């Protein structure tokens, strides 16, 4: 392979909407370059792995593929024009900062209108129509020009060895097999390479070209796409998007590609908990070449230990489950898929109810966050800490410092027992919360003050206006217990006398407020 000069090697992707001619153009290019023997040129080498027939529908697969290239051929049907996936694929390549060559295919069709399509490309993508190439992949018309423009427009690679891991598989005998695209330099068997992500060093045991099957060689050169086996023992060591470079020759890490965002989630559990370890190993190996799957440990009282998996969509989830069954003979239980939701946490409601103002938020690590608020001191001095611990299951912590004074719309609220104000219960509250606070404190006073021989009226007042009231019922003494006979007027006389006594006692009686009532009335339950 060393006979091919680096300045003539290019890696490019062919992207297009469905049925715009990607496979046909790829076959014509392979025939022109003579890369395969005549006896196999009739075979379709596109999507040679069964799984790619499914996953090619996912944008993530497109972004992962183009990350190994320096440019793309954007195919547009001369009859249909720009379609939805044409736009989506364009922006994937544009965000990856790749050279984009527009190619108008199927100009041999009766209703083809390449002039109209060129105007669409110029208007939508801001690419001059002079840069568009008109071809017929079916007839081979102008396909030679495509190769010439690829070499002309797409820039060559660098000199220092720099490779991007764009895919990987796990072999039970050879270990981790990383598929790489060389963006510069060369690497040979026996060289020592370093992972930019992990910082670990490895010795290259085997390498070769992907044509598309593995073809072992002694050396890979810049611009080539191949595989490397370097004694990686764990599946996490070959992260997709990682950059490899030679030991003592560090380079700037490649940008890789945009991480996938899971949109559908499902629980996965083994049919038998004794198979948990084997299933975990199978999931880890599948994740090696499908890093778009996210995994979190989960447990269920009914199903036992398992995982919560995130997928790009329902099709992605089905493909992953089929691969588990077909490649690892794993029997799993998959719960109904769900999607992400945004929830307002209970602790957030607690803070909002205390008139707090958020100042800033700082993530300490991926599991902890520090949030700073400005609180009115009277909102946190009683039971805020206890409720915060309760709502966060003990995980949240709290501390405060003096932040000075600020203007607020405050009023004084008095509490009366049988019309007599109790100065010890008077408090200052915010005007907007006066009614709810008065009603709540009256209810707590009703629970805290013991019943008497007379009725007690508990009232909250602002100035001379009563805003809330609760009544503590009196004990009832049966004065008719010893009245076994006589006229009914005798019973009425006893009841009237009892009522007058309670009325008098209520006027002159002292009400003892328990000590714990002063704390209980301030708690927010």
N, C-alpha and C positions, 0 to 999 in steps of 0.2 A: 504493500500500500504506500510505501515511501515514494514511489515514482509519481504520485499525484502531488503537484505543487500546492502548498497551503493557500496561495492566493487564488486558486481555482476551485477551492472546496467551499460549498455553501450548504447550509441546512435551512430548509424552508417548509412551511406547512401549507396545505391546501384547505381553505375554509370556504364554506358556501351554505346556502339554504338547501333544504332537502331537494334532491333530484335536479340539481343545477349542473351536475357533471363532474363531481370530485373524483370518483373512482375511475371513470373513463379517461380523464386527463392523466391521472396517475399511471394508468396502464400504458398510455401513449408515451409518456416520459420515460418509463422503464424500458420500453421497446427501443426508443431512440438511443438511449445511453448504452444499450447492450449489456445491462448489468446482470441479466439472467440468461441461461441457456435457452435455446429455441424450444426445447421440449417442455419447458415450464413457463414460457411467457404467456401461454393461454390461461394460466391460473390467475385468479384474482388475489393479490397479496394485500389487499386492503382489509382491515379488521380481521386479521388472521386468528386472533384469539376470540373465542366465543363471547367472552365477557364484554369485549369492546363493542360488539353489536348492540348491547344494551346501554352501556355507559356513554356511548358517543352522543346520546341525546342530552347529556348533561353539560352545561357550560363549563363546569369545573374540569372536565376531561379536556376540553378545548384549551383552556388556559394552561393546564399542565403540559399539554403537547407543545404549544407555541413557545413555552418557556425554554425549550431546548433548541430554538431556532433563532436565526438572525433576521428572518423576513417571512412574509406570507403571500400566497397567491389568493386574492379575493375573487372568487368565481361568481359571475352574475349571468343568469339566463337571458339571452337576447330577446326572448319572447315574453317572459314574466317580469323581468326587471328586478329592482331591489325588493326583497322580502324581509320579513321580521328577523330571521336568523342571519341574514346578510348584515343588518345593522348591528345585531348583538356581537357577531364575530369581528366586525370592524373595530368596535370599541374595545374588545378584548386585546386585539393586536395593537391598537393605538395606545392603550394604557401600558402595555408592555414595551412601548417605544420601539417597535419593529418596523422595518421597511415594508410598506404595503404596495403590492403591484396589482392593480385591477385588471381582471381578464374577463372579457365578454364571450361567453361560450354559446354554442348552438346557433351560429350565424347561418348554418345551412338550412334551418327550418323555413317553411314557407311564410310564416307570419313573423319572422324575426325582424326586429327593429333596433339595430345596434345604435343608431343615432339617438333615439329616444333614451336608451339606457345610459349612454355616455353623458347626456344632459342630467339624468338623475344622479349619477355618480358625482358629477361636478357640483351639483346643488346640495346634495345631502352630505357628502364626505369632503367637499372642498378639494377634490383631486382634479387637476386639469384633464380635460377629455383627451388631450394629446398623449397622455400617459397610459391610456387604456389600450389593451391588446385584444384584437378580435380574432377568435379562433373557432374551429370546429374540432373538438376532441374526438368525435366519432369518425370523422374523415381524416384527421391528422393535419388539417389546414392551419398553418402558422404556429404549430406547436414548437418547431425549432426556434422561432423568435422568442418564445417564452423562456427557454433555457438561456438564450443569449442575454435577455433582459435581467434574468436572475443574477447572472454573474456580473452584469454591468451595474445594477442598482443596489444590490445587497452588499454591504461592506464585508471585507474578509475579517478573519479572527486575529487575535493578538499572538504574541510570541511566547510569553510565560504560560506554563501549564495551569489551566484553570478549567474545571469541569463542573457541570451542574447535574445533580442527581434528580432526574425527572420521573423515575419509576423504580420499583424494586420488587423482587420476589424472594421467596424462601425455598431453598432446596434442602431436603432432609439430609443429603450427603455432603453438599458443598457449603451449606450455610447461606448467608445473605448474598444475593446477587443484585448488585446495584446497576441500573441502567443509567448511563451518563452521556452527556453531550459535551464535547471538548470545545471550549471557546478560546483556547490558546495553547501553545506548546505541544508537548507530547509526553506520554507515559508508557513505561515498559514494564514487563514482568520483573519483579524483584525490587522495583522502586518503592520508596517509603513515602506514603501520602498522608495528608492530615485533613481531618474534618474541621471546617471553619466553625461549624455550629457547636460541636462537642469539644474540639481541641485535642482529640485523640489521634494517635498515629497508628497506621496500619501498613503492613507489607503486602504488595500486590502479588497474589498467588496465581491468578489467572485473569486474562482479559481477552477481548475479542470484539468483532463487529456484530451488529444486528442487521441481518440482510434478508428477511426479518428474523430468521432463525439465528442462533448463536454460532458464530464462525471464529474459533480461537485464532489469535495472532500474537506475535511477540511485542508489538508496539501499536499504540493508537496515536493518531496525529490530530492536530487542530482541525476543527470542522467536521470530524467524524463523530458518528453516534455508535456507541458500543456498550459493553457491559464490563464490570470489574468485580472480582471476588478477592477480598482482602482480609479474610479471617474475622469478619464481624460476627460475633456470637449471638448478640441480642438483636431482635427486630427493630428496636428503637434507635440503633446506631446508624441506620441508613435512612435518615429523615428526608422525605421528598422536599426538594427546594434547597438542600444543603449544597455547599460549595466545597470541592476537593482541590487541594493544591499540593505541590511537592514539599517535602520536609526541608526547612531552612530557606524556602523560597515563597514567603507569604504574599498573598495577593488580596486585593479588595474583594469582599464577598459579592457574589452575583445577587441581583435583586430577587431571584426566584420567581414566584408568582403569588398572586393575591390568595390568602387563605380562604378556604371554603366556609360558608356560613350554613349551619344545619337549620333546616326549616321544619322537619318532621321528626318526632321523637317517639320511641317505643321501648318498652321493657322487654328484656330477653332473659330467660331462665332455663337451666337445663331440665330435661324431663326427669332426671334422677340427680339428686344432689351429690351423689358419688362421682358424677361425671363433670363436676364443676371445674376441676383443675384442667382436664383435657379440653373442655370448651373454652376456658380462658386462654389456653395456648393457641387454639384454633383462631379465636378472635384476634389475638395479637398478630398472628401471621397474616391474616387477611388485611389487617390495618396497615401492614408494611407497604403494600402497593395500593392502598386505598385510604390515604390519609385524610380524606374528606369526612370520614366517619369519626364522630366524637364519642367517647366512652366515659361513663361515670359509674362507680359501684353503686348498687342499689340492693335492697332487701325487701321481701314481702313475707308477711306472716303465713300466707297460704302457699306461696311458691318457693320460698327460701331465698338464698343468696343469688344475685344475678347482676345485671347491668342495665343502665339506661343509655341507649344508643341514639345518636343524632344522625340523621340522613339528609341528603339534599332534596329528597322527595319520595313519593310512594314507590316509584319504579326503582330508585336506588336501594330502598329497603328490601324490595323483593329480590333483586339481584344478589344482595349481600346474603340473604337467607338461603337462596338456592346454592350459592357457592359453599356455604357452611355444610349443607347436606351432601352435595356432590363431591366436594374435594376432601372433606374431613369426616363424612358420615356422622355428622352431629345432629342429634334430635333435640330441638329446642321448643320452648313455649314463648310465643311473641304476643305481647299484649296489644290491645287496640292502639294505633298510633295517635299521638297528640301533637299539638303545635305549641310554640312558646307563647306565654301570656305575660303581660305586665301586671304586677300586683302591688298594691299599697300596703306596706307592712304595718303591723299593729304598733310597733315602736314609732313609726312615722306619724301615725294618728295621735299617739301620746304627745309627741313633741309639738305637733301642730296645735293641739288643744291647750298647750301652755303658753301660747302667744310668743313662740320662739321665732327668731329671724336667723336664717342660715347665712354664715359668712363665707365659709369655704369647705371644700371636701378634698381629702388627700388619701390616695390608696397606698397603704404601707406595703402590702404585698397582694397576691391574688386572692387571699382569704380574709384580709382585714382592711378596714377603711376607718379613717379618723375624720369626723365631721365637727366643725366648730359652729356653735350657735350663740346668740345673745338672748338670754332669758331674763324676764323679770324675777328678781330673787324670791318674791313671795310665791312663785309658781313651783319652785323646786325644793323649798326648805323642809317640807313635811314628808311626803310619800313618793316623790318622783323617782328616787333611786330604787326603792322597792319595786315599783311598778315596771321600771325599765328592766330590771333583772328578771322579773316574772315573764314579761312579754318576749324577751330574747333568750329565754331558757338559761339564763346565767352567763351568756357569752358577752353581752355588752358591758362595758365599764364606763364610769362617769366621774368627772372631776370639774371643778369650776374655780374661777377667780373673779375678783371684783372688777367690774367694767364701768364703774361710775354711775351717774344719774342721767335719766332721760325724762323728758316731759311725757305725761300720760293722762288720760281722762279718767281719774279715780274719784270714787265717792265713799263716804262712810256708811256702813250698814250696822244698825243696832238690832239686838234681839231682845224680845220681851217675854217674860213668863207671867201670865195672868196680868198683863198690862204694866208690869214693872220691868224697866230696862235692867239688863245684866251687863255691867260695864266690861266684865272680863271676857264676854263673848263678842263684843264689838270688833269689827274688822274693816279693813280697807279693801275694796274690790274694784275691778275695772267696770266702767259703766255698762259696757256691752254684755257683761257676764253677771250683772247684778241679780236679775230675776232667777236664772238657773242656779246661781250660787246660793241665794236666799232659800229657795225651795229645797235644795239638797241639804243644807245645814239644818233646816227645820225638821226634815225627816230623820236626820241622824240624832238630833236632840231628842226627838220622840222615842228613839230606840235606846238612848243612853240614860235618860232621866227615869228613875223608877216611878211606878204608879203611886198615887197618894189616896187618901180617903176622900179627896175632892178632885174635880176635873181641872186640868191644867191646859191653858191655851199657850201654845208656842208660836210666836209671831216674829217675822223679819220686817224691819221698817227702814225706809230711807227718809229721814226727816220725820214728818208726820204721816207719811203715806205707808200703809201696810201693803207689802208686795207678796207675802206668802204666809200661810198659817197651817199648823198641825195641832191636833187635840189629843192629849193623853187622857184616856178614860179613867174614871175613879174606880176604886174598889167598891164592890156592892155588898153591903151587909143585909142579910135577910132579917128585917125587924119583925116579920110576920111569923117567925119560926115558932114562937111561944103563944101565938094567938090562934087557939084551937076552936074557938066558938064565938058567939056573939054576933051582933049585927055588922053588916058590911061597912057601916060608917065608922066602926072602931078601927078597921084595917086602913081606911082612907086617912083617918086621923094620924095613925102611926107613920104612914108613908109621907104625909105632908110635913110632919115634925122632922123626919129624917132629911127631907129636901131643904128645909130651912136651916138645919144645922150644917149641912154641907156648904150652903151658900155663905153662911157666916164664917165657917172655917176657911173658905176660899179667900175671903176678904182679909182675914187676919193671920192666916197660916203662912209659915215660912217654907219655902221650897229649897231643899238641899240639892245642889248640883254636884254629882260625883266628880272626883278629880280627873278620872280618865275621860270624862265627857269633853273636856276642853281640847284634848288631842283628837278624839274620835270625830268631832264635828268638822275638823279641818282636813280629814282624809278624804280622798276622792276614790270612791269605790266603783 
